[in-house]
Amino acid sequence: MGKVMSEQELLACFDDAIAFGHIFVTYQPKINHSTGRMIGAEALMRWTHPVYGMQYPADFIPVLEKNDLIYRADLAVFESVCSFLRKSLDEGLKPVPISVNMSRYDIYRKNYVDEIEKLRIKYDIPVKYLHVEVTETSAIGGMELVSSVLKRLHEFGYVVEMDDFGSGYSSLNVLKDLAVDVIKLDMRFLSGNIGGRGGTIISAIVQMAKWLGTPVIAEGVETMEQADYMKSIGCRYVQGYLYSKPVPADEFRVKMEQLEHEPMKAAMDLLGKMDAGKFWDPTSMETLIFNNFVGGAVIFTYQSGKAEILRVNKKYVKELGMNMIEQEILDSDPWVGMDDENRKKYEETLLRAIDSGDEEVCETWRTICSKICGEDMICIRSFIRLIGRTEEQYLFYAMVQNITAEKKRYDELFESERRLRYGFEHANVYAWEVDIATRDMRPCFRCMRDLNVPPIVHNYPEPLIESGVFPPDYADMYREWMRKIEHGEVDQIEGIIPLTVGRIPFHVRYTLERDENGKPLKAFGSATLVVDGEDK
């Protein structure tokens, strides 16, 4: 490092610095920390004086900005990058995308975007190899202007990166309002200890960017600990001294030849026609539908066996019951309350949804703990659909129904039927059940064996009347029994009926099963042989 030049010396040398390449470009690679492959690079302006030596950017850039010369230096950098890319392409070397900085002073110049586009066309560089970096602070106080510049860049096909994200005071507004394609995080949040408040902030930013489908690059990564932490929270792209300092063009060309390349991918690929931005906007139609016009619904992520609930609607809270509040659900671990069998069933359903791309259904039991109501076990039927994915994480949407009452009623009925059938099989009794809604009759084994009754009798009892199991002279009486049962007029009905063509007397008895609303559900019938006036 030589002498630090004064402002007057810098200004006096500026034209020569542009003309003779004293202002030049170095390149710092961007790396996927998960694979070690190069995804791109950033072009950085440097200035070396033939006598005074290398000058710090912190010393000369403010001078150029103050004297309205930064745009000329930035254009010189852009042209140098185009020249480098052209040479690489001509030599048969496949380059990586290179991002070039666009200062807030460039944004204020109306024709700056047109100027860089002319240079790109002059060197015939495919636009996919050029990214434009704007700083977050350039948006403060001029959001409308920056938005118009970004729109113009997108019209030409440039990828726009937001540099130094997190260094300003309006980060969340910038993330919401500016259509940037890539976010570069300011790693000063992680100075000192990994994690803590800074780590929490960075993790939140990565998650927000992910649901917007925006890749994140951690800039200024100097240690393996920092890179591993960023990877652990879902940011695998890094730039910094850990992998490489900014290097001259020739040295960077060697790195491009040595390292494998890969394209940068969106943080979250949202499937179908779902608009992520609108979905998380509380005023959007998507949110209105989610909150008001669907049943119980939840959005959650799944990664390497871990699940996290991101959003639920009020009907979801109501389906769980137990007087829980929304925040209790969001703060809870979705797996807590599920035993190994039910968790396995649920995860198998998630994997089916990933493979099929369609809605998959499962029923699982879980224990719900509420501060107000204590603990209870409930059964949830979940209709699960995959709506987004990355290489490592999946985003799911699920509609849920609390079917606890239905399952308990079914289990009780099943046990009752099991016991009844067991008794019938050990006594001289024929048994059957009739579904009131469908009028389907299901007979016991002895009915099928002795009376040749099929496994299911539709439009019961007409087929059995036609076959002679119920005699014609008792047909109208039996139909009246069925009418009373179907209308719920009786809970039990019985009588002596001569059955089969042999007119053998049987004591026929029906018991009606109703649902929780009192509506007739099933009728359970039995026929016991009568001997000497008594039931056998």
PEZISUL-V129996 format. One record per residue. N is the residue number from 0. RES is the residue in three letters. PHI is phi in radians with two decimals (999 if undefined). PSI is psi in whole degrees, 0 to 359 (NA if undefined). D_LAST is the distance of its C-alpha to the last C-alpha in Angstrom with 2 decimals. Layout:
((N,RES,PHI,PSI,D_LAST) (N,RES,PHI,PSI,D_LAST))
This chain:
((0,MET,999,129,112.74) (1,GLY,-1.69,211,116.15) (2,LYS,-1.28,141,117.62) (3,VAL,-1.40,119,115.54) (4,MET,-1.36,147,117.31) (5,SER,-1.32,169,118.24) (6,GLU,-1.04,316,117.12) (7,GLN,-1.09,320,120.55) (8,GLU,-1.17,320,120.47) (9,LEU,-1.09,315,116.99) (10,LEU,-1.13,321,118.02) (11,ALA,-1.16,329,121.25) (12,CYS,-1.65,355,119.43) (13,PHE,-1.04,311,116.48) (14,ASP,-1.05,317,117.89) (15,ASP,-1.15,324,118.91) (16,ALA,-1.07,321,115.52) (17,ILE,-1.24,313,113.84) (18,ALA,-1.15,321,116.47) (19,PHE,-1.85,10,116.61) (20,GLY,1.32,21,113.00) (21,HIS,-1.20,328,113.55) (22,ILE,-1.54,117,110.45) (23,PHE,-2.40,183,107.83) (24,VAL,-2.06,135,104.11) (25,THR,-2.00,160,101.95) (26,TYR,-2.19,130,98.31) (27,GLN,-2.02,120,95.40) (28,PRO,-1.13,152,92.25) (29,LYS,-1.93,129,88.77) (30,ILE,-2.16,143,86.17) (31,ASN,-1.44,110,82.40) (32,HIS,-1.15,339,81.84) (33,SER,-1.34,329,78.52) (34,THR,-2.04,342,80.17) (35,GLY,1.37,7,83.90) (36,ARG,-1.58,154,84.71) (37,MET,-1.52,132,87.29) (38,ILE,-1.90,349,86.10) (39,GLY,2.91,193,89.51) (40,ALA,-2.75,160,92.58) (41,GLU,-1.95,134,94.58) (42,ALA,-1.51,126,98.27) (43,LEU,-2.11,134,100.32) (44,MET,-1.35,133,103.91) (45,ARG,-2.31,156,106.54) (46,TRP,-2.40,124,110.33) (47,THR,-2.19,128,112.86) (48,HIS,-1.61,138,116.58) (49,PRO,-1.04,337,119.01) (50,VAL,-1.89,313,120.97) (51,TYR,-1.50,349,118.71) (52,GLY,1.46,198,115.56) (53,MET,-1.20,137,111.91) (54,GLN,-1.91,142,111.17) (55,TYR,-1.25,136,107.96) (56,PRO,-0.96,325,105.86) (57,ALA,-1.13,341,105.64) (58,ASP,-1.60,318,109.45) (59,PHE,-1.64,332,110.18) (60,ILE,-1.14,316,107.18) (61,PRO,-1.03,326,107.84) (62,VAL,-1.15,317,111.48) (63,LEU,-1.16,322,110.45) (64,GLU,-1.15,316,108.03) (65,LYS,-1.07,325,110.68) (66,ASN,-1.81,19,113.24) (67,ASP,1.00,39,110.96) (68,LEU,-1.99,354,111.21) (69,ILE,-1.11,327,107.65) (70,TYR,-1.13,324,106.67) (71,ARG,-1.18,320,109.38) (72,ALA,-1.16,319,108.16) (73,ASP,-1.13,320,104.54) (74,LEU,-1.12,322,105.59) (75,ALA,-1.11,320,107.52) (76,VAL,-1.12,315,104.40) (77,PHE,-1.06,317,102.30) (78,GLU,-1.15,321,104.90) (79,SER,-1.08,320,105.09) (80,VAL,-1.14,317,101.32) (81,CYS,-1.05,319,101.51) (82,SER,-1.11,317,104.32) (83,PHE,-1.08,315,102.31) (84,LEU,-1.13,320,99.28) (85,ARG,-1.09,316,101.50) (86,LYS,-1.12,318,103.08) (87,SER,-1.07,314,99.73) (88,LEU,-1.11,318,98.40) (89,ASP,-1.12,330,101.63) (90,GLU,-1.52,3,101.32) (91,GLY,1.42,13,97.79) (92,LEU,-1.63,125,96.19) (93,LYS,-1.37,115,93.02) (94,PRO,-1.44,170,93.51) (95,VAL,-1.79,160,91.02) (96,PRO,-1.08,136,91.03) (97,ILE,-2.04,128,93.79) (98,SER,-1.65,138,93.68) (99,VAL,-2.09,134,96.94) (100,ASN,-1.28,142,97.52) (101,MET,-2.18,109,98.34) (102,SER,-1.31,168,99.91) (103,ARG,-1.12,334,99.68) (104,TYR,-1.24,327,103.31) (105,ASP,-1.17,322,102.31) (106,ILE,-1.10,324,99.61) (107,TYR,-1.27,344,102.25) (108,ARG,-1.52,120,104.36) (109,LYS,-1.05,326,103.22) (110,ASN,-1.74,7,104.05) (111,TYR,-1.09,318,102.82) (112,VAL,-1.10,320,99.63) (113,ASP,-1.12,325,101.71) (114,GLU,-1.14,315,104.17) (115,ILE,-1.22,329,101.58) (116,GLU,-1.16,322,100.05) (117,LYS,-1.08,319,103.52) (118,LEU,-1.14,318,103.82) (119,ARG,-1.05,316,100.43) (120,ILE,-1.18,321,101.44) (121,LYS,-0.99,318,104.87) (122,TYR,-1.64,0,103.37) (123,ASP,0.96,55,100.53) (124,ILE,-1.75,124,97.78) (125,PRO,-0.98,134,94.15) (126,VAL,-1.09,340,92.91) (127,LYS,-1.14,342,89.88) (128,TYR,-1.60,3,92.32) (129,LEU,-2.22,121,93.63) (130,HIS,-1.93,153,91.88) (131,VAL,-2.05,126,93.53) (132,GLU,-1.76,128,93.09) (133,VAL,-2.03,150,93.63) (134,THR,-1.55,151,93.56) (135,GLU,-1.05,319,91.24) (136,THR,-1.16,339,94.26) (137,SER,-1.18,341,95.80) (138,ALA,-1.46,341,93.08) (139,ILE,-1.20,123,93.95) (140,GLY,1.47,357,95.89) (141,GLY,-2.59,43,95.67) (142,MET,-1.03,319,92.03) (143,GLU,-1.14,318,92.77) (144,LEU,-1.14,314,95.62) (145,VAL,-1.08,319,93.66) (146,SER,-1.03,318,90.73) (147,SER,-1.17,323,93.13) (148,VAL,-1.17,317,94.63) (149,LEU,-1.09,320,91.22) (150,LYS,-1.07,318,90.32) (151,ARG,-1.12,317,93.56) (152,LEU,-1.08,319,92.86) (153,HIS,-1.16,326,89.39) (154,GLU,-1.08,326,90.90) (155,PHE,-1.45,350,93.01) (156,GLY,1.73,8,89.98) (157,TYR,-1.31,144,90.85) (158,VAL,-1.46,132,88.22) (159,VAL,-1.91,127,89.01) (160,GLU,-1.91,140,88.51) (161,MET,-1.66,110,88.67) (162,ASP,-1.51,153,90.87) (163,ASP,0.97,34,90.93) (164,PHE,-1.11,135,87.70) (165,GLY,1.74,351,87.08) (166,SER,-1.51,343,90.75) (167,GLY,-1.66,190,91.14) (168,TYR,-1.85,0,89.78) (169,SER,-2.23,35,87.75) (170,SER,-0.95,314,85.57) (171,LEU,-1.16,320,82.35) (172,ASN,-1.11,320,84.16) (173,VAL,-1.07,314,85.79) (174,LEU,-1.07,325,82.46) (175,LYS,-1.37,320,81.02) (176,ASP,-1.75,337,83.98) (177,LEU,-1.79,132,85.79) (178,ALA,-1.46,67,84.43) (179,VAL,-1.54,153,85.31) (180,ASP,-1.67,335,83.73) (181,VAL,-2.46,143,84.09) (182,ILE,-1.98,131,84.42) (183,LYS,-1.90,116,86.70) (184,LEU,-1.45,137,85.91) (185,ASP,-1.36,113,88.72) (186,MET,-1.35,4,87.94) (187,ARG,-1.10,341,90.03) (188,PHE,-1.05,331,86.76) (189,LEU,-1.74,16,86.03) (190,SER,-1.13,137,89.39) (191,GLY,1.52,227,88.94) (192,ASN,-1.31,141,85.41) (193,ILE,-1.23,141,82.67) (194,GLY,1.54,218,79.91) (195,GLY,1.13,202,80.41) (196,ARG,-1.11,318,81.13) (197,GLY,-1.08,317,82.96) (198,GLY,-1.11,322,80.10) (199,THR,-1.11,318,77.66) (200,ILE,-1.12,313,79.88) (201,ILE,-1.09,318,80.26) (202,SER,-1.03,318,76.52) (203,ALA,-1.12,318,75.87) (204,ILE,-1.12,316,78.53) (205,VAL,-1.05,317,77.09) (206,GLN,-1.13,316,73.61) (207,MET,-1.08,316,75.04) (208,ALA,-1.09,324,77.08) (209,LYS,-1.09,317,74.08) (210,TRP,-1.30,346,72.07) (211,LEU,-1.57,1,75.17) (212,GLY,1.23,27,75.24) (213,THR,-1.89,119,78.65) (214,PRO,-1.09,150,79.68) (215,VAL,-2.14,133,81.29) (216,ILE,-2.02,128,84.21) (217,ALA,-1.50,118,85.17) (218,GLU,-1.80,138,88.97) (219,GLY,1.52,28,91.12) (220,VAL,-1.39,122,88.73) (221,GLU,-2.01,340,90.79) (222,THR,-2.22,156,88.38) (223,MET,-1.11,326,85.33) (224,GLU,-1.05,316,83.54) (225,GLN,-1.10,314,84.10) (226,ALA,-1.10,318,82.98) (227,ASP,-1.16,322,79.81) (228,TYR,-1.11,315,78.98) (229,MET,-1.07,319,79.46) (230,LYS,-1.08,321,77.25) (231,SER,-1.14,334,74.53) (232,ILE,-1.77,11,74.42) (233,GLY,1.76,10,74.38) (234,CYS,-1.98,103,78.12) (235,ARG,-1.73,352,79.07) (236,TYR,-1.63,128,82.42) (237,VAL,-2.36,156,85.44) (238,GLN,-2.48,132,89.21) (239,GLY,2.75,182,91.68) (240,TYR,-1.14,342,93.74) (241,LEU,-0.97,317,90.73) (242,TYR,-1.72,321,90.92) (243,SER,-2.97,141,94.42) (244,LYS,-1.34,167,97.29) (245,PRO,-1.08,132,98.87) (246,VAL,-2.19,156,100.86) (247,PRO,-1.10,166,103.59) (248,ALA,-1.00,315,102.80) (249,ASP,-1.10,317,103.70) (250,GLU,-1.18,323,101.55) (251,PHE,-1.17,324,98.64) (252,ARG,-1.05,320,98.97) (253,VAL,-1.08,317,98.51) (254,LYS,-1.07,320,95.34) (255,MET,-1.10,326,93.98) (256,GLU,-1.30,327,94.64) (257,GLN,-1.45,321,93.07) (258,LEU,-1.55,142,89.91) (259,GLU,-1.22,152,86.98) (260,HIS,-1.90,158,86.32) (261,GLU,-2.68,150,83.19) (262,PRO,-1.31,152,82.71) (263,MET,-1.36,135,81.75) (264,LYS,-1.95,154,78.26) (265,ALA,-1.08,148,76.82) (266,ALA,-1.09,324,75.08) (267,MET,-2.54,120,71.92) (268,ASP,-1.54,107,71.15) (269,LEU,-1.48,127,69.16) (270,LEU,-1.47,159,66.97) (271,GLY,1.17,219,66.72) (272,LYS,-1.94,21,68.73) (273,MET,-1.25,127,68.20) (274,ASP,-1.67,106,71.46) (275,ALA,-1.06,318,71.44) (276,GLY,-1.04,315,74.28) (277,LYS,-1.20,324,72.61) (278,PHE,-1.13,326,69.24) (279,TRP,-1.62,359,70.74) (280,ASP,-1.44,120,72.93) (281,PRO,-1.12,343,71.40) (282,THR,-1.73,1,72.89) (283,SER,-1.40,162,71.69) (284,MET,-1.13,324,69.16) (285,GLU,-1.03,316,67.14) (286,THR,-1.19,321,66.80) (287,LEU,-1.02,315,66.03) (288,ILE,-1.15,315,63.11) (289,PHE,-1.01,319,61.91) (290,ASN,-1.43,333,61.95) (291,ASN,-2.18,335,60.67) (292,PHE,-2.08,14,59.02) (293,VAL,-2.21,170,56.60) (294,GLY,-1.33,203,53.62) (295,GLY,-1.07,126,53.76) (296,ALA,-2.42,147,56.34) (297,VAL,-2.48,145,58.11) (298,ILE,-2.05,131,60.98) (299,PHE,-2.60,160,61.31) (300,THR,-1.86,157,63.12) (301,TYR,-2.44,127,61.85) (302,GLN,-2.65,121,64.18) (303,SER,0.88,44,63.62) (304,GLY,1.50,352,60.30) (305,LYS,-1.78,142,61.68) (306,ALA,-2.20,147,60.70) (307,GLU,-2.44,127,62.57) (308,ILE,-1.41,127,61.54) (309,LEU,-1.76,324,64.48) (310,ARG,-2.75,140,63.23) (311,VAL,-2.36,156,60.21) (312,ASN,-1.79,174,59.79) (313,LYS,-1.11,326,58.52) (314,LYS,-1.21,331,55.13) (315,TYR,-1.13,315,54.65) (316,VAL,-1.03,319,55.36) (317,LYS,-1.18,322,52.87) (318,GLU,-1.09,321,50.13) (319,LEU,-1.20,329,50.52) (320,GLY,1.23,208,50.32) (321,MET,1.10,17,51.04) (322,ASN,0.95,36,54.23) (323,MET,-1.37,160,56.20) (324,ILE,-1.94,161,59.62) (325,GLU,-0.99,318,60.99) (326,GLN,-1.15,327,63.48) (327,GLU,-1.04,320,60.83) (328,ILE,-1.22,316,59.09) (329,LEU,-1.13,328,62.38) (330,ASP,-1.45,350,63.42) (331,SER,-1.56,158,60.19) (332,ASP,-1.45,120,59.37) (333,PRO,-1.02,334,56.64) (334,TRP,-1.43,340,55.07) (335,VAL,-1.11,130,54.74) (336,GLY,1.80,343,51.12) (337,MET,-1.70,132,49.72) (338,ASP,-1.36,176,48.40) (339,ASP,-1.04,320,49.44) (340,GLU,-1.14,314,46.40) (341,ASN,-1.26,324,46.79) (342,ARG,-1.11,317,50.57) (343,LYS,-1.04,317,50.30) (344,LYS,-1.08,318,48.00) (345,TYR,-1.19,316,50.49) (346,GLU,-1.15,325,53.52) (347,GLU,-1.10,325,51.94) (348,THR,-1.19,320,51.52) (349,LEU,-1.04,317,55.21) (350,LEU,-1.15,323,56.25) (351,ARG,-1.13,319,54.27) (352,ALA,-1.13,324,56.00) (353,ILE,-1.14,316,59.35) (354,ASP,-1.25,320,58.71) (355,SER,-1.50,333,57.24) (356,GLY,1.21,12,59.43) (357,ASP,-2.13,175,56.42) (358,GLU,-1.27,134,53.88) (359,GLU,-2.16,150,51.25) (360,VAL,-2.17,142,48.15) (361,CYS,-2.60,161,46.39) (362,GLU,-2.14,125,44.11) (363,THR,-2.36,146,45.12) (364,TRP,-1.66,143,44.29) (365,ARG,-2.62,152,47.26) (366,THR,-1.66,124,48.13) (367,ILE,-1.84,129,50.46) (368,CYS,-1.91,127,52.82) (369,SER,-2.15,141,54.47) (370,LYS,-1.10,331,57.23) (371,ILE,-1.58,312,55.64) (372,CYS,-1.78,358,51.87) (373,GLY,1.46,231,51.71) (374,GLU,-2.25,140,49.30) (375,ASP,-2.69,155,46.17) (376,MET,-1.81,131,44.41) (377,ILE,-2.26,158,44.21) (378,CYS,-1.97,127,43.26) (379,ILE,-2.03,128,45.96) (380,ARG,-1.64,122,45.74) (381,SER,-2.02,130,49.29) (382,PHE,-1.86,106,50.91) (383,ILE,-1.93,136,53.95) (384,ARG,-2.40,136,57.10) (385,LEU,-1.34,129,60.32) (386,ILE,-2.12,353,63.39) (387,GLY,-2.88,156,66.21) (388,ARG,-2.73,152,67.24) (389,THR,-2.12,189,70.09) (390,GLU,-1.14,334,70.48) (391,GLU,-2.12,342,68.73) (392,GLN,-2.30,149,66.82) (393,TYR,-2.17,145,64.26) (394,LEU,-1.99,126,63.78) (395,PHE,-2.11,151,60.30) (396,TYR,-2.09,130,58.97) (397,ALA,-2.34,135,55.32) (398,MET,-1.67,138,53.19) (399,VAL,-2.22,150,50.42) (400,GLN,-2.33,133,47.22) (401,ASN,-1.47,110,45.43) (402,ILE,-1.97,26,41.76) (403,THR,-1.03,311,40.57) (404,ALA,-1.08,318,38.28) (405,GLU,-1.09,316,36.84) (406,LYS,-1.17,318,36.25) (407,LYS,-1.13,319,34.67) (408,ARG,-1.12,320,32.31) (409,TYR,-1.13,316,31.42) (410,ASP,-1.09,318,30.92) (411,GLU,-1.11,317,28.66) (412,LEU,-1.14,319,26.61) (413,PHE,-1.07,316,26.54) (414,GLU,-1.13,320,25.34) (415,SER,-1.10,315,22.62) (416,GLU,-1.12,320,21.48) (417,ARG,-1.05,314,21.82) (418,ARG,-1.15,320,19.56) (419,LEU,-1.11,315,16.94) (420,ARG,-1.14,322,17.17) (421,TYR,-1.05,317,17.09) (422,GLY,-1.15,319,13.78) (423,PHE,-1.09,320,12.35) (424,GLU,-1.18,341,13.99) (425,HIS,-1.86,13,12.31) (426,ALA,-2.39,168,8.62) (427,ASN,-1.47,66,6.98) (428,VAL,-2.35,140,8.77) (429,TYR,-1.78,142,12.10) (430,ALA,-2.40,154,14.80) (431,TRP,-2.82,166,18.40) (432,GLU,-2.31,150,21.35) (433,VAL,-2.18,126,24.13) (434,ASP,-1.41,117,27.71) (435,ILE,-1.11,318,29.05) (436,ALA,-1.17,320,32.69) (437,THR,-1.74,344,32.39) (438,ARG,1.08,32,29.29) (439,ASP,-1.62,133,28.26) (440,MET,-1.95,133,24.57) (441,ARG,-2.05,117,23.53) (442,PRO,-1.58,165,20.27) (443,CYS,-1.37,173,18.41) (444,PHE,-1.08,321,19.17) (445,ARG,-1.18,328,16.06) (446,CYS,-1.10,315,17.08) (447,MET,-1.17,321,20.55) (448,ARG,-1.27,312,19.70) (449,ASP,-1.54,326,17.28) (450,LEU,-1.90,1,18.56) (451,ASN,1.04,37,22.13) (452,VAL,-1.48,132,22.30) (453,PRO,-1.16,164,25.52) (454,PRO,-1.03,328,25.79) (455,ILE,-2.34,130,27.16) (456,VAL,-1.93,113,26.81) (457,HIS,-1.48,153,29.87) (458,ASN,0.95,43,30.26) (459,TYR,-1.08,139,26.54) (460,PRO,-1.81,11,24.95) (461,GLU,-0.96,314,27.73) (462,PRO,-1.07,326,27.39) (463,LEU,-1.34,333,23.70) (464,ILE,-1.21,316,24.70) (465,GLU,-1.12,326,27.57) (466,SER,-1.41,348,25.52) (467,GLY,1.66,1,23.14) (468,VAL,-1.07,318,19.89) (469,PHE,-1.78,121,20.20) (470,PRO,-1.06,151,21.68) (471,PRO,-1.05,325,25.26) (472,ASP,-1.31,349,24.73) (473,TYR,-1.86,1,22.26) (474,ALA,-1.09,313,24.52) (475,ASP,-1.15,322,26.73) (476,MET,-1.09,319,23.98) (477,TYR,-1.22,322,22.41) (478,ARG,-1.07,322,25.96) (479,GLU,-1.14,321,26.52) (480,TRP,-0.96,312,23.50) (481,MET,-1.10,322,25.15) (482,ARG,-1.09,315,28.51) (483,LYS,-1.09,320,27.45) (484,ILE,-1.16,314,25.92) (485,GLU,-1.07,326,29.10) (486,HIS,-1.58,1,31.33) (487,GLY,1.24,24,29.55) (488,GLU,-1.34,338,29.11) (489,VAL,-2.37,151,25.62) (490,ASP,-1.69,334,23.98) (491,GLN,-2.49,149,20.42) (492,ILE,-2.66,142,19.16) (493,GLU,-2.72,163,15.85) (494,GLY,3.09,172,14.87) (495,ILE,-1.65,124,13.08) (496,ILE,-2.28,132,14.80) (497,PRO,-1.37,118,15.02) (498,LEU,-1.85,157,15.53) (499,THR,1.19,171,17.86) (500,VAL,-1.14,342,20.50) (501,GLY,-1.45,357,18.07) (502,ARG,0.90,52,16.71) (503,ILE,-1.45,128,13.00) (504,PRO,-1.28,131,11.22) (505,PHE,-2.27,144,9.62) (506,HIS,-1.49,107,9.58) (507,VAL,-1.72,129,12.64) (508,ARG,-2.33,139,14.15) (509,TYR,-2.13,141,17.63) (510,THR,-2.20,131,19.60) (511,LEU,-1.64,137,23.35) (512,GLU,-1.89,126,25.64) (513,ARG,-1.90,158,29.31) (514,ASP,-1.48,185,32.53) (515,GLU,-1.16,344,35.13) (516,ASN,-1.69,4,36.70) (517,GLY,1.49,4,33.55) (518,LYS,-1.41,137,33.41) (519,PRO,-0.99,131,30.01) (520,LEU,-2.00,302,29.51) (521,LYS,-2.45,155,26.01) (522,ALA,-2.11,131,22.70) (523,PHE,-1.87,120,19.45) (524,GLY,-1.91,153,16.68) (525,SER,-2.56,152,12.98) (526,ALA,-2.35,118,10.66) (527,THR,-1.96,130,6.82) (528,LEU,-1.07,136,5.83) (529,VAL,-1.76,125,5.86) (530,VAL,-2.21,124,6.09) (531,ASP,0.95,39,8.94) (532,GLY,1.36,2,9.16) (533,GLU,-2.11,153,6.13) (534,ASP,-1.23,134,3.76) (535,LYS,-1.37,NA,0.00))
